[in-house]
Amino acid sequence: MKIGLIGLGIMGLPMGKNLLKAGHELYVNDRNQDRVKEIVAEGAISASHEMLGDECELILTMLPNSPHVKSVMLGEDGLVNYMKKGQVFIDMSSINPIASQEIAAELEKKGIEMLDAPVSGGEPKAIDGSLSFMVGGKKEIFEKYKDILAIMGGSVVLCGDVGAGNTTKLVNQLIVAANIQALAEGLTLASKSNVDPEVVFQAIRGGLAGSTVMEAKSMMMIEGNDKPGFKVDLHIKDLNNVLEAAHSVGAYVPMAAQSQEIFQWLHNHEKGNADHSAMAQFYESVTDIKIGRK
């Protein structure tokens, strides 16, 4: 299949490479020409928006936030100007579900179908093709393109109509943030109590407190490793969307608000590009310790 992909960041680049490995003809577009050249060297084709609209049955985006997706799709040089009836757009970005619905409504006027399909799993799962996709849209469109998403993901679930995918992702991001915060607090308590936090991790990982977050982030916190798999600034963006969506429907989400404040502190202390597990560094700062380290 001829597939277009816009967005070759930490997630988009390995996702595109997996589509190439599966034998699809991939057309790519990104402002970062070094990333374009990297994937072109593996068989992709560099393409303008017009070329994407002319050549591709399916167009995917993997972009930072709602304004970026709106600009790419509906802006002056937006794909809506080049796509035709019968083509399909799948947005894999994590954006506000209201924005997804607005974009879908504009595309529908031209007979273009849309799915919102944000992902969870971070860079390692993007590389090995085991991401979790949370999808919103018509069931028949989902069924037709599910196998494409399955090339990049180990789990592909239809959550409801357009917007439901991003609502599900926001729930995911809220829960991940709360888990990271609880883990950072727990390891801080262990360290302040002179109990080895790595021993604590090993002791509790198999019990009810165990989680994917604990497995992925405990040793990063203990070792002081904040190399980004998922950046603080991206989690700030997601939690902004959580709060906006929650306010629009009257949901009470105080844990999201508190996590957001800590991530914002990290951003203000030049940690916006660090992994979101750097939340532990906030606790290290306010308690004057290094978790598991001298």
Backbone torsions as a table, in degrees:
resi	resn	phi	psi	omega
1	MET	NA	144.8	173.9
2	LYS	-85.9	115.6	-174.8
3	ILE	-122.0	134.7	173.4
4	GLY	-99.8	142.9	177.8
5	LEU	-135.4	121.0	175.5
6	ILE	-111.4	120.1	-179.1
7	GLY	113.9	102.1	-175.9
8	LEU	-120.3	47.6	179.1
9	GLY	-81.2	-155.9	-178.4
10	ILE	-53.4	-38.1	-177.9
11	MET	-92.8	-46.1	-172.6
12	GLY	-63.0	-37.4	-177.7
13	LEU	-63.1	-53.4	178.1
14	PRO	-65.8	-30.4	176.9
15	MET	-64.6	-41.6	176.8
16	GLY	-63.5	-39.9	179.2
17	LYS	-62.9	-35.9	177.9
18	ASN	-67.6	-35.2	175.1
19	LEU	-64.6	-39.5	177.0
20	LEU	-64.0	-44.1	-179.4
21	LYS	-61.4	-28.8	-179.9
22	ALA	-81.2	-1.8	173.7
23	GLY	96.7	8.7	179.9
24	HIS	-83.9	153.5	177.1
25	GLU	-88.0	113.1	-169.8
26	LEU	-110.0	125.6	175.6
27	TYR	-107.9	129.7	-171.5
28	VAL	-125.7	154.6	178.4
29	ASN	-148.3	130.2	177.1
30	ASP	-162.1	149.9	177.7
31	ARG	-68.4	-28.0	-179.3
32	ASN	-83.2	100.6	-175.1
33	GLN	-69.3	-24.5	176.6
34	ASP	-64.2	-39.7	178.8
35	ARG	-70.9	-36.7	175.7
36	VAL	-60.9	-47.2	-179.3
37	LYS	-62.0	-37.4	-178.9
38	GLU	-62.0	-45.1	-176.6
39	ILE	-82.0	-27.0	173.6
40	VAL	-63.1	-36.2	178.6
41	ALA	-63.6	-18.9	179.3
42	GLU	-100.7	5.0	173.2
43	GLY	120.6	-5.1	178.9
44	ALA	-76.0	167.7	-179.8
45	ILE	-119.0	125.7	176.6
46	SER	-72.6	133.2	-172.4
47	ALA	-142.7	145.8	171.0
48	SER	-79.1	170.6	175.5
49	HIS	-59.9	-40.0	180.0
50	GLU	-62.9	-42.2	179.6
51	MET	-66.1	-38.5	177.2
52	LEU	-60.1	-44.5	179.5
53	GLY	-65.0	-34.5	-178.3
54	ASP	-75.9	-35.2	-166.9
55	GLU	-102.1	-28.0	-164.7
56	CYS	-103.7	133.6	172.7
57	GLU	-71.2	-36.7	-175.6
58	LEU	-127.8	133.3	176.5
59	ILE	-121.8	130.4	-179.5
60	LEU	-113.5	146.8	170.1
61	THR	-126.6	145.3	174.9
62	MET	-138.7	85.1	-168.7
63	LEU	-123.7	166.6	-171.4
64	PRO	-67.2	-42.8	-171.5
65	ASN	-159.9	176.9	-175.0
66	SER	-52.0	-49.4	-177.8
67	PRO	-59.3	-34.3	-179.6
68	HIS	-68.4	-42.7	179.5
69	VAL	-67.0	-42.2	178.7
70	LYS	-61.5	-42.3	179.8
71	SER	-64.0	-45.9	-178.8
72	VAL	-64.0	-37.9	-175.9
73	MET	-89.0	-40.3	-169.5
74	LEU	-117.7	-1.5	-177.4
75	GLY	-74.0	-172.7	-175.6
76	GLU	-56.4	-41.5	177.1
77	ASP	-106.8	29.9	-175.0
78	GLY	-68.2	154.3	-178.2
79	LEU	-63.5	-23.0	177.9
80	VAL	-58.7	-25.3	180.0
81	ASN	-76.8	-15.0	-173.7
82	TYR	-120.7	-21.6	-178.7
83	MET	-76.6	158.2	-174.6
84	LYS	-125.3	163.1	177.6
85	LYS	-54.2	134.4	179.3
86	GLY	99.4	-19.3	175.6
87	GLN	-76.5	162.0	-176.3
88	VAL	-128.2	139.0	177.6
89	PHE	-117.1	126.9	174.2
90	ILE	-120.5	117.7	177.9
91	ASP	-95.2	115.3	-179.2
92	MET	-96.4	2.5	177.9
93	SER	-70.3	161.6	174.1
94	SER	-101.9	104.2	-174.8
95	ILE	-133.5	178.1	177.5
96	ASN	-66.7	130.2	-178.8
97	PRO	-59.7	-28.6	176.8
98	ILE	-64.7	-39.7	177.1
99	ALA	-63.6	-39.8	177.2
100	SER	-58.4	-44.9	-179.2
101	GLN	-65.8	-37.3	178.6
102	GLU	-65.9	-43.5	178.9
103	ILE	-64.3	-44.5	-179.7
104	ALA	-60.2	-38.6	-179.7
105	ALA	-64.3	-39.3	178.7
106	GLU	-69.7	-40.4	-179.9
107	LEU	-67.9	-34.4	-179.7
108	GLU	-60.1	-30.3	179.2
109	LYS	-62.5	-24.4	179.1
110	LYS	-104.2	7.2	179.7
111	GLY	76.6	25.1	179.8
112	ILE	-102.5	125.3	-179.7
113	GLU	-85.0	151.8	-179.6
114	MET	-137.3	142.8	166.5
115	LEU	-121.1	139.5	165.2
116	ASP	-98.6	128.9	-171.2
117	ALA	-142.3	62.6	177.9
118	PRO	-63.2	161.5	-174.5
119	VAL	-123.8	160.0	171.9
120	SER	-132.6	146.8	176.5
121	GLY	139.3	-20.7	177.6
122	GLY	74.2	-177.8	-174.2
123	GLU	-58.0	-43.8	-178.6
124	PRO	-58.1	-41.7	-179.4
125	LYS	-76.4	-26.1	172.8
126	ALA	-66.0	-37.3	-179.4
127	ILE	-69.1	-45.0	-176.0
128	ASP	-91.6	3.4	174.4
129	GLY	73.9	32.1	-177.5
130	SER	-120.4	28.5	178.4
131	LEU	-63.9	160.9	171.8
132	SER	-104.1	122.7	178.1
133	PHE	-100.7	131.5	174.9
134	MET	-113.5	113.7	-164.4
135	VAL	-116.6	140.0	172.4
136	GLY	-123.8	139.2	178.8
137	GLY	149.0	-173.3	-179.1
138	LYS	-69.4	140.2	-176.4
139	LYS	-61.0	-39.2	-177.2
140	GLU	-67.1	-34.2	176.9
141	ILE	-71.7	-41.5	176.8
142	PHE	-57.6	-47.4	-177.6
143	GLU	-64.3	-34.7	-178.2
144	LYS	-68.6	-35.1	-173.2
145	TYR	-112.9	6.5	-179.8
146	LYS	-57.8	-39.8	-177.5
147	ASP	-66.2	-29.6	176.0
148	ILE	-66.0	-46.7	178.8
149	LEU	-63.9	-34.4	-178.6
150	ALA	-66.7	-19.8	173.9
151	ILE	-64.3	-32.4	-176.3
152	MET	-100.9	-11.9	-173.8
153	GLY	-137.9	148.6	176.4
154	GLY	-87.3	-15.8	179.3
155	SER	-136.7	126.8	179.5
156	VAL	-133.7	109.1	-172.3
157	VAL	-124.8	128.7	173.7
158	LEU	-80.5	122.7	-173.7
159	CYS	-103.8	-11.5	-177.1
160	GLY	149.3	-156.5	-179.6
161	ASP	-73.9	176.1	178.3
162	VAL	-52.6	131.9	-176.0
163	GLY	104.4	-27.2	-179.1
164	ALA	-67.7	-32.4	177.4
165	GLY	-61.7	-47.4	-179.6
166	ASN	-72.1	-30.4	173.5
167	THR	-63.0	-44.3	178.0
168	THR	-61.6	-41.1	178.8
169	LYS	-64.0	-38.7	178.3
170	LEU	-63.8	-39.1	175.0
171	VAL	-60.3	-44.2	178.2
172	ASN	-57.9	-47.2	-175.9
173	GLN	-68.7	-33.6	175.0
174	LEU	-63.1	-47.6	-177.8
175	ILE	-66.4	-39.5	177.6
176	VAL	-62.5	-44.8	-179.8
177	ALA	-60.8	-44.1	-179.9
178	ALA	-64.3	-37.7	177.3
179	ASN	-65.4	-44.2	179.4
180	ILE	-62.8	-42.3	179.2
181	GLN	-64.0	-44.7	179.0
182	ALA	-62.9	-40.3	179.2
183	LEU	-64.0	-44.7	179.0
184	ALA	-61.5	-42.1	179.1
185	GLU	-65.2	-42.5	-179.3
186	GLY	-63.5	-45.2	-179.9
187	LEU	-68.6	-30.5	174.3
188	THR	-65.1	-44.4	177.8
189	LEU	-59.6	-43.1	178.7
190	ALA	-60.5	-47.3	-178.0
191	SER	-64.0	-43.8	179.8
192	LYS	-65.2	-23.9	-179.9
193	SER	-93.0	6.5	-179.6
194	ASN	61.7	34.0	172.5
195	VAL	-111.0	130.7	-176.2
196	ASP	-58.9	117.0	-177.6
197	PRO	-63.9	-27.4	177.4
198	GLU	-69.6	-36.8	176.2
199	VAL	-65.4	-41.5	177.1
200	VAL	-59.1	-46.5	178.6
201	PHE	-56.9	-48.6	-178.6
202	GLN	-63.7	-33.7	-176.2
203	ALA	-74.5	-32.9	-171.8
204	ILE	-106.8	-7.8	-172.8
205	ARG	-63.3	-28.3	-179.1
206	GLY	-89.3	-2.2	-178.8
207	GLY	-97.8	-163.9	-175.7
208	LEU	-64.0	-27.8	179.0
209	ALA	-74.3	-17.4	-179.1
210	GLY	-60.6	145.7	-178.3
211	SER	-161.1	166.9	174.4
212	THR	-61.0	-39.4	177.8
213	VAL	-60.3	-45.8	179.9
214	MET	-59.9	-44.0	-179.2
215	GLU	-64.2	-38.3	-175.1
216	ALA	-82.3	-30.6	-166.4
217	LYS	-113.3	-19.0	-175.6
218	SER	-57.6	-52.7	-175.8
219	MET	-69.9	-28.8	174.8
220	MET	-62.2	-44.0	178.3
221	MET	-64.5	-44.2	-176.9
222	ILE	-66.1	-36.6	-178.0
223	GLU	-88.6	-7.4	-176.9
224	GLY	71.8	26.0	-178.6
225	ASN	-91.3	112.8	179.2
226	ASP	-118.2	27.1	174.3
227	LYS	-60.4	127.6	-169.2
228	PRO	-72.9	128.0	162.3
229	GLY	-103.6	-38.2	172.1
230	PHE	-141.3	118.9	-169.3
231	LYS	-76.6	150.0	175.0
232	VAL	-52.7	-46.3	-177.1
233	ASP	-62.6	-32.3	177.4
234	LEU	-71.6	-34.7	177.7
235	HIS	-71.7	-33.4	173.0
236	ILE	-58.7	-45.9	178.4
237	LYS	-58.6	-46.0	-179.2
238	ASP	-64.0	-42.0	-179.0
239	LEU	-71.4	-30.1	170.5
240	ASN	-58.9	-43.6	178.3
241	ASN	-67.2	-37.1	175.5
242	VAL	-58.1	-49.6	-176.6
243	LEU	-65.7	-40.7	178.5
244	GLU	-63.9	-45.2	179.5
245	ALA	-65.4	-41.1	-179.9
246	ALA	-63.7	-42.4	178.8
247	HIS	-63.2	-35.4	-176.6
248	SER	-70.7	-24.9	-179.0
249	VAL	-111.8	0.7	177.8
250	GLY	78.4	27.4	176.9
251	ALA	-87.3	145.8	-178.5
252	TYR	-101.8	115.5	-173.5
253	VAL	-132.8	63.5	-176.6
254	PRO	-65.4	-29.8	178.7
255	MET	-66.1	-38.1	176.8
256	ALA	-62.1	-42.0	-178.9
257	ALA	-64.6	-40.6	-179.6
258	GLN	-68.5	-43.2	176.6
259	SER	-60.2	-39.8	179.3
260	GLN	-60.7	-40.8	179.6
261	GLU	-63.6	-38.9	179.3
262	ILE	-69.3	-43.8	176.4
263	PHE	-60.6	-37.9	179.3
264	GLN	-65.8	-36.9	174.8
265	TRP	-58.9	-44.4	178.4
266	LEU	-61.7	-44.1	177.4
267	HIS	-57.4	-43.5	-178.3
268	ASN	-70.7	-14.1	177.0
269	HIS	-110.7	34.4	171.4
270	GLU	62.3	33.8	178.2
271	LYS	-117.9	19.4	-179.2
272	GLY	-62.6	-28.9	-179.8
273	ASN	-96.4	5.4	177.0
274	ALA	-82.0	163.4	175.0
275	ASP	-63.1	148.4	-178.1
276	HIS	-64.5	-14.3	173.2
277	SER	-67.8	-11.8	175.2
278	ALA	-63.3	-6.8	172.2
279	MET	-51.3	-31.1	177.8
280	ALA	-60.0	-29.2	-178.7
281	GLN	-70.0	-25.8	172.2
282	PHE	-62.7	-47.7	-179.8
283	TYR	-65.9	-36.2	175.8
284	GLU	-61.4	-39.0	-179.0
285	SER	-66.8	-45.5	-174.6
286	VAL	-79.6	-16.7	179.2
287	THR	-108.9	-3.4	176.9
288	ASP	58.4	47.4	174.4
289	ILE	-134.4	172.5	166.1
290	LYS	-120.6	118.0	-175.5
291	ILE	-58.8	112.3	175.9
292	GLY	72.9	6.8	-177.6
293	ARG	-135.7	155.3	176.6
294	LYS	-84.0	NA	NA
